[in-house]
């Protein structure tokens, strides 16, 4: 389904999971891995404070990211998280027909609208799987998530790559790709012509407060984005974190976690499904998307019992019967299941 940009929009694109937490609530609303960063990474970040008198030098971190993905340094731009990357793209690109594939993270659309670009929405149905044919052929900018927030759906690389076309820019938000062992559907190492990949360290390494991410794209676009980015936009501690998390050892550590995450995510999904709830199938990220009658009411009751979950009605394509639940450790997940049981779910 395509939504015209002229249609009225009542969705709060600026609502995110961090608005759901606080006040001692158990956090199942934010998709950032708990218990992070690990001690070795925290120590590296702390040690970087000794270098704060000098201006940030992005070159070592840029080279580290390039090595990780088999790219050249000229294809990498470091950013203050994925959110800055979306803003820079909105400033630099001048699309005639911009299309955002929903449901997905709402910041790309918000950034495009803030920059004055009309945005059309392609709303996925049928378990939220991607069919490239639903995207208008004359769209010259397409934004898609993979795996997608909030649905946790991992699209085949071939389906995402099929969106590429002459004269079109395809922006792929891969902020949760390191939740997938081996990252088989990532386009980061392939980077077809016209494809832009955005990555983030926020989720896996627990660095939301540090703001660390990057863009992979052809060198010409990277140059244009660099010109639009303020000088020294990424701090020295963030650069140190990017470099450290791009080493083979760190990538292997993240993959080991992704394997453990997958097992617990599948268990939690099965438990919720056994209670008659619809959980979007094939979840591959660090969260589950589920349909619950009167989800907003359930969310309010959970808050009364000390649990925060993410409302789904602020994602275009979902509605008031949807929730997103972050996958935590087994004991925390079981505690949430117990509370849901007390609510008759």
Secondary structure by P-SEA (a helix, b strand, c coil): ccccccccccccccccccccccccccccccccccccccaaaaaaaaaacccccccccaaaaaaaaaaaaccccccccccccaaaaaaaaaacccccbbbbccccccaaaaaaaaabbbbbbbccccccccccccccccccbbbbbcccccccccccaaaaaaaccccbbbbbbcccccccccccccccccccccbbbbbbccccccccccccccccccaaaaaaaaaacccccccaaaaaaaaaaacaaaaaaaaaaaaaaaaaaaaaaaaaaaacccccccccccbbbbbbcaaaaaaaaaaaabbbbbbccccccccccbbbbbbccaaaaaaaaaaaaaacc
